[in-house]
Amino acid sequence: MTAIGSCGALVPGVLGFLGLVLLVVATYVLVETWMLGLRRVRVYSAAAFAAALLLMWAIDLACYRVTNPGMLVGPPTYVLSGIPVGFYVVALVVLVVVIAHLALLLRKERMARITPDSVKEAIDALPDGVAFSSVDGSPVLVNIRMDALAHDAFGTAVKNERVLWNRLCSGACQQGYAVKEADSEAGRALLVANDGCAWQFSRRALAIDGAELTETIAADVAEEHALLMRLDERNRQMAELNERLRAYGRDLVQLTREEEILATKVRVHNEVGRALVALRAYERQNPDQHDREQLLALWYQVTHLLEDVGQTEVIVDDWELLCKAAAAVDVKLTMEGKLPDDLASRKLAVMVVHECLNNAVRHGDAHEVDVTCVVRDGVVELSVTNDGEAPVVPPAEMGGLSDVRASVERAGGMLTAQWSPRVLVTAQYGLED
């Protein structure tokens, strides 16, 4: 095999350059292992550095004989220049493999260690805004999301956390942003953008290693805010629907009363007209005792009818009105059994069903309401259920259902509500004497 001293200047020059590069890398690995305090890797990195230094020295001596052919050289130069080129190539390859392995170990160790840079990198990768500041508001650590959010909403990056929080609570935002539900004492504020984005800000004090810090977090709650807006809109629509239902019931009562009055007027008009025609016929003909008695009976009937009209109130069945009101909002109201006959017990039963109908339409989006009423041993047993959605969490009783419960209890009964798996309201109370 050809010795390195017998080659031209090109081969030793290339080997010398590669050796120099390898020596630089070995020096970097050695410095990094000492800085990180890796005791197990220090020895290997030092050995690799020494080997690279010796190899570089050997290549340099061999190249000296090639570049100065006429000069006398010492024994080391003579010996090293006679070593085959393949030896130097193999030595370079082995050192490259060793130093590459050491570099990989160094990289793994760096990734496993928690450093200020790794903490900043991890916080910057969060989808939420995070900021830590001192008591006076000076930023200690602010991630990219918080800086971008502050710039978009307030026109500036986080230069002072206290100034940013005061602007947030006062609603001093850029165009396209609005602050809702700001509570400075509780440390909460909701920032909403016109494009549908929403951020829930929370602020609290921390004590870390004796140092007082303030943590500010901006959580992305766009999905939750959109659901809340849809729920509010649905509640508003249900409130309007309930108001229309009540107005429809009032109008229906008035319309029924007017129809009854009109029918009575028509009946009076017809009866009086028939009596007048009979009276005129009686005057034109030769009256006898029989015709006179028929005429008196007819006028007595008219007089009695007029007295009834003045004294009789138009009575409208509340249950029929409730059925018509349910049909008006596309709800099928079915009854199994029969409502009590006495007026007070019947009105109380209709009140319970009416409130259950309202709740089923407003909160459960129901289309069918089933009513079961049984009168047994002087006790009314009423149950109302529907096909609507059952609430996930039992709602707090307030308003209508609470008033209905009070009415049932005043009548000496009890009312219970079951929310799972279906809404079921039951009422038991005694008949009025």
C-alpha positions in Angstrom: 0.0 0.0 0.0 1.3 3.5 -0.8 2.8 5.4 2.1 1.5 8.9 2.7 5.0 10.3 2.2 5.1 8.9 -1.3 1.8 10.6 -2.3 1.6 14.1 -3.8 0.5 17.1 -1.8 -3.2 16.6 -2.5 -3.8 13.5 -0.3 -2.0 14.8 2.8 -3.7 18.2 2.3 -7.2 16.7 2.3 -6.4 14.5 5.2 -5.1 17.5 7.1 -8.2 19.5 6.5 -10.5 16.6 7.6 -8.4 16.2 10.7 -8.6 19.9 11.5 -12.4 19.8 11.2 -12.5 16.7 13.4 -10.3 18.4 16.0 -12.7 21.4 16.1 -15.7 19.2 16.7 -13.9 17.1 19.4 -13.0 20.4 21.1 -16.7 21.5 21.1 -17.9 18.2 22.5 -15.2 18.3 25.2 -16.2 21.8 26.3 -19.9 21.0 26.3 -19.5 17.9 28.4 -17.5 19.8 31.0 -20.1 22.6 31.1 -23.0 20.2 31.6 -21.1 18.3 34.2 -21.4 14.9 32.5 -18.8 12.9 34.4 -19.2 9.6 32.6 -18.8 11.3 29.2 -15.9 13.5 30.2 -13.3 10.7 29.9 -14.5 9.6 26.5 -14.7 13.1 25.1 -11.2 13.9 26.5 -9.8 10.7 24.9 -11.5 11.5 21.6 -10.0 15.0 21.7 -6.5 13.6 22.5 -6.8 11.1 19.6 -7.9 13.8 17.2 -5.0 16.0 18.3 -2.4 13.2 17.8 -3.8 12.3 14.4 -3.7 15.9 13.4 0.0 16.1 14.6 0.9 12.9 12.7 -0.7 14.1 9.5 1.1 17.5 9.8 4.5 15.8 10.2 3.8 13.5 7.2 2.8 16.5 5.1 6.0 18.3 6.1 8.1 15.7 4.4 5.9 15.9 1.3 6.0 19.7 1.1 9.8 19.9 1.8 11.3 17.0 -0.2 14.9 18.2 -0.1 15.2 18.8 3.6 16.5 16.5 6.2 13.9 15.2 8.7 14.0 13.5 12.1 13.0 10.0 12.9 9.4 10.8 13.8 8.7 12.5 10.6 10.5 9.7 8.7 8.4 7.0 10.4 5.0 8.8 10.1 5.5 9.6 6.5 6.1 5.9 5.8 2.8 4.8 7.3 0.2 3.8 4.6 -2.5 6.3 3.6 -5.2 3.7 4.6 -4.1 3.8 8.2 -4.9 7.5 8.4 -8.2 7.1 6.6 -9.3 4.3 9.0 -8.2 6.4 12.0 -10.2 9.4 10.7 -13.3 7.2 10.2 -13.1 5.7 13.7 -12.7 9.1 15.3 -15.7 10.4 13.3 -17.9 7.5 14.6 -16.7 8.0 18.2 -17.2 11.8 18.1 -20.6 11.4 16.4 -21.7 9.0 19.1 -20.6 11.5 21.8 -22.5 14.3 20.1 -25.7 12.2 20.1 -25.2 11.5 23.8 -24.7 15.2 24.4 -27.9 16.1 22.5 -30.0 13.6 24.4 -28.6 14.9 27.7 -29.5 18.5 26.6 -33.1 17.5 25.7 -33.5 15.7 29.0 -32.4 18.7 31.0 -34.7 21.6 32.0 -33.1 24.9 31.2 -34.5 28.4 31.0 -34.5 28.1 27.2 -36.5 24.8 27.4 -39.0 26.3 29.7 -39.5 29.3 27.4 -39.8 27.0 24.4 -42.4 24.9 26.2 -44.5 27.9 27.3 -44.4 29.4 23.8 -45.8 26.1 22.4 -49.0 26.4 24.6 -52.2 27.4 22.8 -53.2 29.7 25.7 -51.6 33.0 26.7 -49.3 32.8 29.8 -47.6 35.7 31.6 -45.6 35.9 34.8 -44.7 39.3 36.2 -43.4 40.9 39.4 -45.5 42.8 41.9 -45.0 46.1 40.0 -46.1 44.5 36.7 -42.6 44.1 35.1 -42.7 41.0 32.9 -40.7 38.0 34.0 -41.9 35.4 31.4 -44.4 36.0 28.6 -45.2 33.5 25.9 -45.8 34.3 22.3 -49.6 33.8 22.5 -50.0 36.4 25.2 -47.9 38.9 23.4 -49.8 38.4 20.2 -53.2 38.7 22.0 -52.1 41.8 23.8 -50.9 43.4 20.5 -54.2 42.5 18.7 -56.5 43.6 21.5 -54.7 46.5 23.0 -52.2 47.6 20.3 -49.1 46.8 22.2 -47.1 43.9 23.6 -47.0 43.1 27.3 -44.7 45.8 28.7 -46.4 46.0 32.1 -48.8 43.4 33.3 -50.6 45.7 35.7 -51.2 48.3 32.9 -52.5 45.5 30.6 -54.9 44.2 33.3 -56.3 47.7 34.1 -57.0 48.3 30.4 -58.7 44.9 30.2 -60.9 45.6 33.2 -61.8 49.1 31.9 -62.7 47.8 28.5 -60.1 49.9 26.7 -59.7 47.6 23.7 -59.0 48.0 20.0 -61.8 48.1 17.5 -63.2 44.6 17.0 -62.8 43.5 20.6 -65.0 43.8 23.6 -64.6 43.0 27.3 -67.5 41.2 29.1 -67.9 40.0 32.7 -64.8 41.8 34.0 -64.3 41.4 37.7 -61.0 42.9 38.9 -61.4 41.7 42.5 -62.1 38.2 41.5 -59.3 38.3 38.9 -61.5 37.3 35.9 -62.4 38.9 32.6 -63.8 37.7 29.3 -62.4 39.2 26.0 -64.5 38.6 22.9 -63.6 39.3 19.3 -65.9 40.0 16.4 -64.6 36.9 14.6 -66.0 34.6 17.3 -62.7 34.2 19.3 -63.1 34.4 23.1 -60.4 34.4 25.8 -61.1 33.9 29.5 -58.5 35.9 31.5 -57.6 34.8 35.0 -55.1 36.5 37.4 -53.7 35.3 40.7 -50.8 35.9 43.0 -48.0 33.3 43.5 -45.1 32.9 45.9 -42.1 31.0 44.4 -38.9 30.6 46.5 -39.9 33.7 48.5 -40.5 35.9 45.5 -44.0 37.3 44.9 -45.2 36.9 41.3 -48.4 37.5 39.4 -49.7 34.8 37.0 -52.0 35.9 34.2 -53.5 33.2 31.9 -55.7 33.8 28.8 -57.5 30.5 28.0 -59.2 30.0 24.6 -62.9 29.5 25.4 -64.3 30.3 21.9 -66.2 27.0 21.7 -67.7 27.4 25.2 -68.6 31.0 24.5 -70.4 30.1 21.2 -72.4 27.4 23.0 -73.3 29.9 25.8 -74.5 32.4 23.2 -76.6 29.8 21.4 -78.1 28.8 24.8 -78.9 32.4 25.6 -80.5 32.9 22.2 -82.6 29.7 22.7 -83.7 30.8 26.1 -84.7 34.2 24.7 -86.7 32.4 21.9 -88.3 30.2 24.5 -89.2 33.2 26.7 -90.8 34.9 23.6 -92.6 31.6 22.8 -93.9 31.3 26.4 -95.1 35.0 26.3 -96.9 34.3 23.0 -98.4 31.2 24.6 -99.8 33.2 27.5 -101.0 35.9 25.2 -102.7 33.3 23.0 -104.4 31.9 26.1 -105.7 35.4 27.1 -106.8 36.2 23.6 -108.5 32.8 23.3 -110.5 33.4 26.5 -111.6 36.8 25.2 -112.4 35.5 21.8 -114.5 32.6 23.3 -116.3 35.1 25.5 -117.1 37.3 22.5 -118.3 34.4 20.5 -120.6 33.3 23.3 -121.9 36.8 23.7 -122.5 37.1 19.9 -124.3 33.7 19.9 -126.5 34.9 22.7 -127.3 38.1 20.9 -128.3 36.2 17.8 -130.5 33.9 19.9 -132.2 36.9 21.6 -132.6 38.6 18.3 -134.3 35.6 16.8 -136.5 34.9 19.8 -137.7 38.5 20.1 -138.2 38.7 16.3 -140.3 35.6 16.4 -142.4 37.0 19.3 -143.0 40.3 17.5 -144.1 38.4 14.4 -146.5 36.4 16.5 -147.8 39.6 18.2 -148.5 41.3 14.8 -150.3 38.2 13.5 -152.4 38.1 16.7 -153.5 41.7 16.2 -154.5 41.2 12.5 -156.5 38.1 13.0 -159.5 37.4 15.2 -157.9 36.4 18.5 -159.3 33.7 20.6 -158.3 32.4 24.0 -156.0 29.7 22.6 -153.9 32.1 20.6 -153.7 34.5 23.5 -152.3 31.8 25.8 -149.7 30.8 23.1 -148.7 34.4 22.7 -148.3 35.0 26.4 -146.2 31.8 26.7 -143.9 33.0 23.9 -143.4 36.4 25.5 -142.8 34.7 28.9 -140.0 32.7 27.2 -138.5 35.8 25.7 -138.5 37.6 29.1 -137.0 34.6 30.8 -134.3 34.5 28.1 -133.4 38.2 28.6 -133.1 37.6 32.4 -130.8 34.7 31.8 -128.6 36.7 29.5 -128.2 39.4 32.1 -127.3 37.0 34.9 -125.3 34.3 33.3 -121.5 34.5 32.9 -119.8 32.8 30.0 -117.9 29.9 31.5 -114.9 28.7 29.5 -113.2 25.3 30.2 -109.6 25.9 31.2 -108.6 22.4 30.0 -109.9 23.1 26.5 -108.0 26.4 26.4 -104.8 24.6 27.5 -105.2 22.0 24.8 -105.7 24.7 22.1 -102.7 26.6 23.4 -100.5 23.4 23.3 -101.7 22.8 19.7 -100.7 26.3 18.8 -97.1 25.6 19.7 -97.1 22.2 18.0 -97.3 20.2 21.2 -99.5 17.1 21.5 -101.3 17.1 24.9 -102.8 13.8 25.8 -104.9 12.9 28.8 -105.3 9.4 30.4 -108.1 9.4 32.9 -110.3 12.3 33.8 -109.9 15.6 35.6 -111.8 16.0 38.9 -115.3 17.5 38.6 -115.1 20.1 41.4 -113.9 23.5 40.1 -111.1 24.1 42.6 -109.5 20.7 42.2 -109.8 20.9 38.5 -108.2 24.4 38.4 -105.3 23.2 40.5 -104.7 20.2 38.1 -104.8 22.5 35.1 -102.3 24.8 36.8 -99.9 21.9 37.3 -100.2 20.7 33.7 -99.9 24.3 32.4 -96.5 24.8 34.2 -95.2 21.4 33.1 -96.2 22.3 29.5 -94.3 25.7 29.7 -91.2 24.0 31.1 -91.3 21.2 28.5 -91.5 23.7 25.6 -88.9 26.1 27.0 -86.3 23.8 28.4 -86.8 20.4 26.9 -87.9 21.1 23.3 -90.7 18.6 23.8 -93.4 17.8 21.2 -95.6 15.5 23.4 -96.9 16.0 26.9 -98.6 13.0 28.5 -101.0 13.6 31.5 -102.4 10.9 33.8 -105.1 11.8 36.3 -106.8 9.4 38.7 -109.2 10.2 41.5 -109.1 7.5 44.1 -110.6 7.6 47.6 -111.1 11.4 47.5 -107.4 12.0 46.4 -106.3 13.4 43.1 -103.2 11.6 41.7 -101.8 13.6 38.8 -98.6 12.8 36.8 -97.1 14.7 33.8 -94.2 13.7 31.6 -92.9 14.6 28.2 -90.6 13.4 25.4 -88.2 16.3 25.7 -84.5 16.3 26.7 -83.9 15.7 30.4 -81.6 18.2 32.1 -78.0 16.9 32.9 -78.1 18.6 36.3 -81.3 18.9 38.3 -82.4 22.6 38.0 -83.0 24.7 41.0 -86.7 25.3 41.6 -87.7 28.9 41.1 -90.5 30.9 39.6 -93.5 28.9 38.2 -92.8 25.4 39.5 -92.1 26.7 43.0 -95.4 28.6 42.9 -97.3 25.5 41.8 -95.7 23.5 44.5 -96.8 26.1 47.1 -100.4 25.9 45.7 -100.5 22.1 45.9 -99.1 22.2 49.5 -101.7 24.8 50.5 -104.4 22.3 49.3 -102.9 19.8 51.7 -101.0 17.8 49.0 -97.4 17.3 47.8 -95.6 17.7 44.5 -92.4 15.8 43.4 -90.2 16.2 40.4 -88.0 13.5 38.8 -85.4 14.6 36.2 -83.9 11.3 35.1 -84.2 9.4 32.8 -87.3 11.4 31.8 -88.9 14.5 33.4 -91.8 13.3 35.6 -93.8 15.6 37.8 -96.4 14.1 40.2 -98.9 15.8 42.4 -101.3 14.4 45.0 -103.9 16.4 46.9 -107.4 15.9 48.3 -110.7 16.9 46.6 -112.4 20.0 47.8 -115.4 19.3 50.1 
